[in-house]
Amino acid sequence: SLPNTANTYYVYAIANPTPAAAGCRPFQEIQVIVKALPTATISGATTICSGGTTSITFNGTANAIVTYTINGGANQTITLNAAGTNSVSTAALTANATYAIVSVATGGTPNCSQIISGQSALVTVKALPTATISGTTTICSGGTTSITFNGTANAIVTYTINGGANQTIALNAAGTNSVSTAALTANATYAIVSVA
């Protein structure tokens, strides 16, 4: 194998093939330039909420072509810029996704390439929290009732009463919590605004 540096190789011709006159002289000189193998790394491992997006960044040899997969699917490519970097935005993800480098190649002659293993970025997708609301739908004037919220454990539920100011309630580790109404003399609508 050749070293990873430029070398000059000499080709000699024997001027006089007899052993007594074993004189040699340079016949031709060539220089063999050894191009370094390209490299590539990947970053962008993160946690996002379901339906969110993020960026995956590739770094390595300037102008190299990086081949990668998403969840082991079909090969895709991205070309690094002159600074040796480029990014790709993920689609809106609803499940975990692994972006993994397969190989990296340089353009030109010769086209040097190498297989890359163990370079991946995992995007973990966190499920969106959920919440529901329930309670007695009919009571007597002046009566009270309990409104129950159920959903994702430890979520914070924002709700309104008759479209008024936002109020919050924290669900417990079992994903439930309740509020008691005031003494009601008119219809009241409890509505979930959001859950986090």
Phi, psi and omega per residue, in radians:
S1 nan 2.682 -3.124
L2 -1.553 2.597 3.080
P3 -1.231 2.890 -3.124
N4 -1.532 0.699 3.105
T5 -2.445 2.890 3.078
A6 -1.321 2.414 3.127
N7 -2.372 2.640 3.041
T8 -1.853 2.240 3.141
Y9 -1.962 2.421 -3.128
Y10 -1.932 2.420 3.040
V11 -1.922 2.194 -3.094
Y12 -1.900 2.546 3.022
A13 -1.978 2.442 3.128
I14 -1.463 2.080 -3.113
A15 -1.257 -0.685 -3.132
N16 -2.394 1.925 -3.014
P17 -1.280 -0.033 -3.134
T18 -1.357 2.575 -3.099
P19 -1.113 -0.538 -3.110
A20 -1.198 -0.537 -3.111
A21 -2.042 1.042 -3.052
A22 -1.365 0.887 3.120
G23 -1.488 2.365 3.116
C24 -2.151 2.622 3.085
R25 -2.367 2.618 3.094
P26 -1.062 2.320 -3.141
F27 -1.775 -0.877 -3.103
Q28 -2.615 2.591 -3.135
E29 -2.153 2.307 3.040
I30 -2.316 2.652 3.082
Q31 -1.994 2.234 3.083
V32 -1.786 2.084 3.132
I33 -1.757 2.165 -3.132
V34 -1.729 2.055 3.132
K35 -1.438 2.278 3.116
A36 -1.145 2.552 3.068
L37 -1.171 2.453 3.134
P38 -1.243 2.753 3.117
T39 -2.226 2.812 3.080
A40 -2.749 2.519 3.025
T41 -2.296 2.886 -3.108
I42 -2.323 2.531 3.054
S43 -2.527 2.842 3.139
G44 2.311 0.147 3.077
A45 -1.037 2.229 -3.074
T46 -2.826 3.054 3.033
T47 -2.070 2.263 3.121
I48 -2.235 2.865 3.062
C49 -1.410 2.617 3.127
S50 -0.926 2.314 -3.110
G51 1.579 -0.094 -3.136
G52 -1.529 3.001 3.097
T53 -2.252 2.891 3.073
T54 -2.687 3.116 3.127
S55 -1.960 2.467 3.030
I56 -1.947 2.232 -3.068
T57 -1.936 2.362 3.081
F58 -1.951 2.367 3.095
N59 -2.285 2.644 3.096
G60 2.873 -2.553 -3.109
T61 -1.157 2.314 3.135
A62 -0.931 2.364 3.075
N63 1.114 0.226 3.116
A64 -1.294 2.727 3.075
I65 -1.831 2.063 -3.110
V66 -1.768 2.228 3.047
T67 -1.752 2.304 -3.102
Y68 -2.487 2.913 3.067
T69 -2.219 2.793 3.002
I70 -2.031 2.058 -3.113
N71 0.940 0.641 3.086
G72 1.259 0.247 -3.129
G73 -1.345 -2.709 -3.104
A74 -1.108 2.578 3.097
N75 -1.122 2.418 3.053
Q76 -2.246 2.757 -3.132
T77 -2.236 2.703 3.035
I78 -2.511 2.424 -3.132
T79 -1.753 2.213 3.099
L80 -1.288 2.608 -3.140
N81 -1.448 -3.043 -3.095
A82 -1.108 -0.368 3.082
A83 -1.546 -0.058 3.115
G84 1.414 0.586 -3.135
T85 -2.541 2.735 3.014
N86 -2.971 2.751 -3.113
S87 -2.298 2.730 3.042
V88 -2.267 2.422 3.080
S89 -1.550 2.418 3.099
T90 -1.295 2.818 2.949
A91 -1.253 3.027 3.021
A92 -1.179 1.997 -3.016
L93 -1.680 2.406 3.049
T94 -2.088 -0.010 3.090
A95 -2.536 2.780 3.125
N96 -0.964 2.563 -3.136
A97 -2.414 2.349 3.095
T98 -1.950 2.108 3.062
Y99 -1.735 2.123 -3.045
A100 -2.281 2.357 3.077
I101 -1.342 2.371 3.097
V102 -1.747 -0.851 -3.105
S103 -2.790 2.987 3.090
V104 -2.470 2.474 -3.096
A105 -2.458 2.641 3.025
T106 -1.719 2.764 3.040
G107 -1.547 -3.036 3.055
G108 1.396 -2.956 -3.112
T109 -2.070 2.191 -0.125
P110 -1.355 2.740 3.082
N111 -1.515 1.719 -3.111
C112 -1.495 2.485 3.122
S113 -2.612 2.821 3.017
Q114 -2.668 2.610 3.087
I115 -1.380 2.408 3.126
I116 -2.012 2.255 3.069
S117 -2.194 2.664 3.083
G118 1.411 0.142 3.106
Q119 -1.869 1.825 -3.141
S120 -2.585 2.830 3.089
A121 -2.301 2.147 3.133
L122 -1.690 2.170 3.022
V123 -1.769 1.969 -3.134
T124 -1.586 2.244 -3.105
V125 -1.819 2.095 3.130
K126 -1.588 2.258 -3.131
A127 -1.096 2.516 3.088
L128 -1.212 2.446 3.114
P129 -1.211 2.665 3.140
T130 -2.190 2.793 3.070
A131 -2.738 2.555 3.030
T132 -2.262 2.865 -3.121
I133 -2.291 2.473 3.107
S134 -2.628 2.847 3.115
G135 2.955 3.052 3.117
T136 -1.150 2.290 -3.064
T137 -1.625 -0.272 3.129
T138 -2.374 2.199 3.072
I139 -2.357 2.913 3.079
C140 -1.405 2.624 3.113
S141 -0.972 2.331 -3.112
G142 1.542 -0.083 -3.126
G143 -1.529 2.989 3.086
T144 -2.195 2.878 3.079
T145 -2.620 3.057 3.124
S146 -1.963 2.319 3.070
I147 -1.840 2.200 -3.071
T148 -1.918 2.350 3.065
F149 -1.933 2.309 3.083
N150 -2.240 2.591 3.098
G151 2.929 -2.565 -3.104
T152 -1.162 2.320 3.135
A153 -0.938 2.366 3.073
N154 1.135 0.236 3.107
A155 -1.283 2.722 3.044
I156 -1.836 2.092 -3.117
V157 -1.802 2.233 3.050
T158 -1.775 2.306 -3.102
Y159 -2.491 2.907 3.073
T160 -2.225 2.777 3.003
I161 -2.034 2.068 -3.109
N162 0.962 0.609 3.103
G163 1.260 0.254 -3.128
G164 -1.340 -2.715 -3.105
A165 -1.111 2.585 3.094
N166 -1.119 2.425 3.047
Q167 -2.238 2.742 -3.129
T168 -2.232 2.707 3.048
I169 -2.507 2.394 3.121
A170 -1.656 2.259 3.059
L171 -1.389 2.600 -3.124
N172 -1.443 -3.049 -3.101
A173 -1.105 -0.369 3.080
A174 -1.554 -0.060 3.105
G175 1.405 0.597 -3.129
T176 -2.532 2.732 3.004
N177 -2.977 2.785 -3.086
S178 -2.380 2.708 2.983
V179 -2.234 2.572 3.055
S180 -1.685 2.433 3.121
T181 -1.345 2.841 2.950
A182 -1.274 3.039 3.036
A183 -1.165 2.039 -3.024
L184 -1.713 2.332 3.056
T185 -2.034 -0.012 3.096
A186 -2.512 2.848 3.109
N187 -0.999 2.547 3.120
A188 -2.374 2.355 3.125
T189 -1.976 2.097 3.050
Y190 -1.733 2.191 -3.077
A191 -2.335 2.360 3.071
I192 -1.350 2.295 3.098
V193 -1.673 -0.831 -3.121
S194 -2.817 2.957 3.092
V195 -2.480 2.378 -3.120
A196 -2.367 nan nan
